[in-house]
Amino acid sequence: MYLDSAKKVEIFTEYGQSATDTGSVESQVALFTYRIQHLTEHLKKNKKDFGTARSLTKMVGRRRKLLKYLYNKDINRYRALIKALGLRK
């Protein structure tokens, strides 16, 4: 499996407050980003996997909503997260 509990703990430790901080916006966006990157690679190989394409679209929308919330709440945290994840070019 591409996303085991050890990888989740690593993501939450790096972007959240602690290893058990699963609720902060930063840790959720980082987890969505990791999953989106994985599904994007999957869809490059399997172009007709429409179920995965739909779930990818929904996941991107969820991440966008979280980023919009963070932008409105604290612009400095938003900018730091965007820079750390490399989302904007």
N, CA, C and O of each residue as an XYZ file, in Angstrom:
356
protein
N       0.845     -1.185      0.000
C       0.000      0.000      0.000
C       0.884      1.241      0.000
O       1.929      1.269      0.650
N       0.468      2.241     -0.716
C       1.303      3.428     -0.886
C       1.305      4.331      0.335
O       2.250      5.096      0.525
N       0.275      4.264      1.167
C       0.169      5.168      2.306
C      -0.067      4.356      3.572
O      -1.208      4.048      3.918
N       1.006      4.014      4.253
C       0.865      3.272      5.502
C       0.912      4.244      6.678
O       1.127      5.442      6.500
N       0.709      3.714      7.871
C       0.623      4.581      9.047
C       1.952      5.279      9.337
O       1.957      6.392      9.865
N       3.071      4.648      9.003
C       4.367      5.280      9.233
C       4.529      6.527      8.351
O       5.071      7.540      8.795
N       4.060      6.446      7.111
C       4.142      7.595      6.206
C       3.235      8.729      6.686
O       3.599      9.901      6.590
N       2.041      8.376      7.209
C       1.140      9.395      7.743
C       1.770     10.109      8.935
O       1.701     11.333      9.044
N       2.381      9.340      9.819
C       3.034      9.936     10.992
C       4.152     10.868     10.551
O       4.344     11.935     11.133
N       4.888     10.464      9.524
C       5.969     11.305      8.995
C       5.422     12.619      8.447
O       5.994     13.680      8.695
N       4.324     12.556      7.708
C       3.710     13.763      7.149
C       3.192     14.656      8.262
O       3.406     15.868      8.238
N       2.506     14.061      9.247
C       1.946     14.857     10.341
C       3.042     15.469     11.201
O       2.881     16.581     11.705
N       4.148     14.766     11.376
C       5.255     15.306     12.160
C       5.902     16.487     11.449
O       6.254     17.486     12.075
N       6.054     16.360     10.127
C       6.726     17.410      9.365
C       5.879     18.675      9.238
O       6.403     19.782      9.366
N       4.576     18.527      8.988
C       3.741     19.690      8.698
C       2.809     20.090      9.837
O       2.336     21.226      9.869
N       2.536     19.184     10.768
C       1.646     19.503     11.876
C       2.423     19.924     13.100
O       3.634     20.138     13.042
N       1.711     20.041     14.216
C       2.347     20.405     15.474
C       3.106     19.223     16.071
O       4.169     19.401     16.667
N       2.554     17.999     15.908
C       3.184     16.797     16.442
C       2.793     15.620     15.562
O       2.124     15.790     14.543
N       3.214     14.432     15.960
C       2.912     13.238     15.174
C       1.433     12.872     15.238
O       0.920     12.200     14.343
N       0.748     13.312     16.293
C      -0.670     12.989     16.437
C      -1.572     14.144     16.032
O      -2.784     14.072     16.233
N      -1.015     15.198     15.471
C      -1.783     16.361     15.052
C      -2.372     16.106     13.672
O      -1.800     16.514     12.661
N      -3.520     15.428     13.635
C      -4.136     15.096     12.359
C      -5.193     16.098     11.942
O      -5.706     16.018     10.825
N      -5.535     17.045     12.811
C      -6.626     17.951     12.521
C      -6.233     19.312     12.015
O      -7.084     20.058     11.532
N      -4.958     19.658     12.112
C      -4.571     20.996     11.658
C      -4.664     21.082     10.134
O      -4.515     20.087      9.424
N      -4.910     22.271      9.669
C      -5.081     22.490      8.233
C      -3.803     22.122      7.481
O      -3.863     21.526      6.405
N      -2.652     22.477      8.044
C      -1.384     22.191      7.375
C      -1.175     20.689      7.173
O      -0.758     20.260      6.097
N      -1.461     19.898      8.191
C      -1.245     18.457      8.070
C      -2.249     17.835      7.108
O      -1.902     16.914      6.368
N      -3.482     18.322      7.106
C      -4.473     17.788      6.176
C      -4.118     18.115      4.730
O      -4.236     17.263      3.849
N      -3.685     19.347      4.490
C      -3.304     19.746      3.130
C      -2.084     18.945      2.667
O      -2.010     18.542      1.507
N      -1.140     18.717      3.562
C       0.045     17.930      3.200
C      -0.335     16.491      2.856
O       0.212     15.910      1.919
N      -1.262     15.921      3.608
C      -1.707     14.558      3.322
C      -2.451     14.502      1.990
O      -2.228     13.591      1.193
N      -3.334     15.474      1.745
C      -4.032     15.536      0.458
C      -3.037     15.681     -0.689
O      -3.205     15.054     -1.735
N      -2.017     16.492     -0.508
C      -1.023     16.697     -1.560
C      -0.291     15.401     -1.883
O      -0.073     15.081     -3.051
N       0.086     14.657     -0.850
C       0.760     13.377     -1.068
C      -0.145     12.410     -1.818
O       0.299     11.736     -2.747
N      -1.414     12.340     -1.420
C      -2.356     11.432     -2.076
C      -2.636     11.869     -3.506
O      -2.770     11.026     -4.393
N      -2.727     13.182     -3.744
C      -2.972     13.702     -5.092
C      -1.806     13.362     -6.017
O      -2.014     12.978     -7.168
N      -0.592     13.503     -5.518
C       0.576     13.162     -6.334
C       0.580     11.682     -6.697
O       0.915     11.315     -7.823
N       0.212     10.843     -5.752
C       0.168      9.404     -6.022
C      -0.898      9.074     -7.068
O      -0.642      8.307     -7.997
N      -2.090      9.650     -6.918
C      -3.162      9.363     -7.873
C      -2.852      9.936     -9.253
O      -3.251      9.352    -10.261
N      -2.160     11.048     -9.318
C      -1.777     11.612    -10.605
C      -0.853     10.669    -11.355
O      -1.010     10.457    -12.557
N       0.117     10.101    -10.638
C       1.014      9.125    -11.275
C       0.240      7.887    -11.727
O       0.516      7.340    -12.795
N      -0.722      7.446    -10.925
C      -1.542      6.294    -11.285
C      -2.337      6.577    -12.563
O      -2.436      5.716    -13.437
N      -2.899      7.777    -12.669
C      -3.712      8.098    -13.835
C      -2.884      8.313    -15.094
O      -3.403      8.185    -16.203
N      -1.610      8.636    -14.940
C      -0.761      8.723    -16.123
C      -0.588      7.362    -16.775
O      -0.458      7.264    -17.995
N      -0.588      6.314    -15.962
C      -0.446      4.950    -16.476
C      -1.793      4.351    -16.879
O      -1.863      3.565    -17.824
N      -2.859      4.716    -16.171
C      -4.182      4.123    -16.383
C      -5.175      5.219    -16.747
O      -5.920      5.706    -15.896
N      -5.177      5.595    -18.000
C      -5.960      6.740    -18.442
C      -7.469      6.509    -18.366
O      -8.227      7.474    -18.268
N      -7.918      5.268    -18.408
C      -9.357      4.995    -18.419
C      -9.929      4.662    -17.044
O     -11.057      4.178    -16.945
N      -9.176      4.911    -16.000
C      -9.643      4.662    -14.637
C     -10.463      5.866    -14.180
O      -9.948      6.764    -13.513
N     -11.728      5.874    -14.540
C     -12.564      7.042    -14.321
C     -12.956      7.204    -12.852
O     -13.184      8.328    -12.405
N     -13.039      6.127    -12.105
C     -13.333      6.222    -10.679
C     -12.239      6.942     -9.926
O     -12.506      7.778     -9.062
N     -11.011      6.612    -10.259
C      -9.883      7.283     -9.633
C      -9.811      8.740    -10.072
O      -9.455      9.613     -9.280
N     -10.145      9.001    -11.324
C     -10.136     10.387    -11.811
C     -11.150     11.225    -11.056
O     -10.882     12.381    -10.729
N     -12.301     10.657    -10.782
C     -13.325     11.386    -10.034
C     -12.880     11.637     -8.596
O     -13.068     12.732     -8.067
N     -12.295     10.630     -7.970
C     -11.834     10.821     -6.595
C     -10.689     11.830     -6.532
O     -10.569     12.573     -5.558
N      -9.860     11.860     -7.555
C      -8.785     12.852     -7.615
C      -9.362     14.260     -7.707
O      -8.882     15.174     -7.036
N     -10.383     14.438     -8.531
C     -11.019     15.741     -8.670
C     -11.637     16.194     -7.353
O     -11.521     17.361     -6.980
N     -12.297     15.273     -6.646
C     -12.896     15.613     -5.356
C     -11.829     15.968     -4.325
O     -12.019     16.876     -3.515
N     -10.706     15.249     -4.357
C      -9.629     15.501     -3.409
C      -8.988     16.868     -3.653
O      -8.655     17.581     -2.707
N      -8.819     17.224     -4.913
C      -8.269     18.537     -5.249
C      -9.204     19.632     -4.759
O      -8.740     20.663     -4.272
N     -10.505     19.429     -4.879
C     -11.476     20.395     -4.394
C     -11.422     20.553     -2.882
O     -11.508     21.668     -2.368
N     -11.279     19.436     -2.166
C     -11.173     19.506     -0.704
C      -9.924     20.263     -0.278
O      -9.956     21.078      0.644
N      -8.812     19.975     -0.974
C      -7.565     20.674     -0.648
C      -7.699     22.162     -0.931
O      -7.211     22.986     -0.157
N      -8.356     22.515     -2.031
C      -8.545     23.918     -2.380
C      -9.374     24.641     -1.321
O      -9.077     25.786     -0.979
N     -10.421     23.976     -0.796
C     -11.241     24.583      0.251
C     -10.435     24.803      1.526
O     -10.565     25.842      2.172
N      -9.603     23.831      1.891
C      -8.770     23.999      3.082
C      -7.771     25.133      2.898
O      -7.540     25.917      3.818
N      -7.181     25.221      1.712
C      -6.232     26.295      1.449
C      -6.924     27.661      1.460
O      -6.348     28.645      1.925
N      -8.148     27.722      0.954
C      -8.895     28.976      0.980
C      -9.196     29.387      2.419
O      -9.102     30.564      2.766
N      -9.558     28.411      3.257
C      -9.805     28.690      4.673
C      -8.545     29.239      5.339
O      -8.599     30.226      6.074
N      -7.410     28.587      5.072
C      -6.160     29.024      5.676
C      -5.752     30.401      5.169
O      -5.217     31.209      5.928
N      -5.999     30.668      3.901
C      -5.694     31.985      3.316
C      -6.479     33.081      4.026
O      -5.939     34.141      4.341
N      -7.758     32.814      4.274
C      -8.603     33.817      4.925
C      -8.289     33.952      6.411
O      -8.458     35.032      6.977
N      -7.841     32.888      7.046
C      -7.597     32.910      8.482
C      -6.222     33.485      8.825
O      -6.106     34.345      9.698
N      -5.167     33.000      8.127
C      -3.807     33.448      8.442
C      -2.952     33.361      7.179
O      -2.517     32.277      6.790
N      -2.718     34.493      6.550
C      -2.008     34.533      5.266
C      -0.562     34.077      5.392
O      -0.021     33.502      4.448
N       0.080     34.319      6.535
C       1.479     33.916      6.697
C       1.626     32.400      6.770
O       2.552     31.836      6.186
N       0.712     31.735      7.486
C       0.737     30.268      7.524
C       0.460     29.694      6.143
O       1.063     28.695      5.750
N      -0.459     30.328      5.397
C      -0.781     29.905      4.041
C       0.451     29.978      3.144
O       0.768     29.026      2.430
N       1.135     31.110      3.188
C       2.315     31.280      2.337
C       3.432     30.304      2.704
O       4.122     29.787      1.826
N       3.608     30.054      4.002
C       4.635     29.098      4.436
C       4.302     27.692      3.956
O       5.189     26.954      3.529
N       3.023     27.319      4.024
C       2.615     25.982      3.594
C       2.766     25.812      2.091
O       3.245     24.776      1.630
N       2.365     26.814      1.324
C       2.497     26.755     -0.128
C       3.960     26.603     -0.523
O       4.297     25.832     -1.421
N       4.816     27.343      0.155
C       6.253     27.265     -0.143
C       6.816     25.900      0.235
O       7.608     25.330     -0.515
N       6.416     25.370      1.390
C       6.933     24.088      1.854
C       6.497     22.937      0.948
O       7.273     22.017      0.690
N       5.256     22.991      0.468
C       4.744     21.914     -0.385
C       5.077     22.127     -1.857
O       5.007     21.191     -2.653
N       5.435     23.349     -2.218
C       5.767     23.632     -3.619
C       4.553     23.575     -4.529
O       4.631     23.053     -5.641
N       3.428     24.111     -4.062
C       2.201     24.023     -4.847
C       2.122     25.076     -5.948
O       1.632     24.786     -7.040
N       2.584     26.262     -5.688
C       2.523     27.331     -6.687
C       3.896     27.489     -7.331
O       4.933     27.279     -6.702
N       3.866     27.869     -8.609
C       5.148     28.005     -9.296
C       5.414     29.433     -9.655
O       6.452     29.739    -10.242
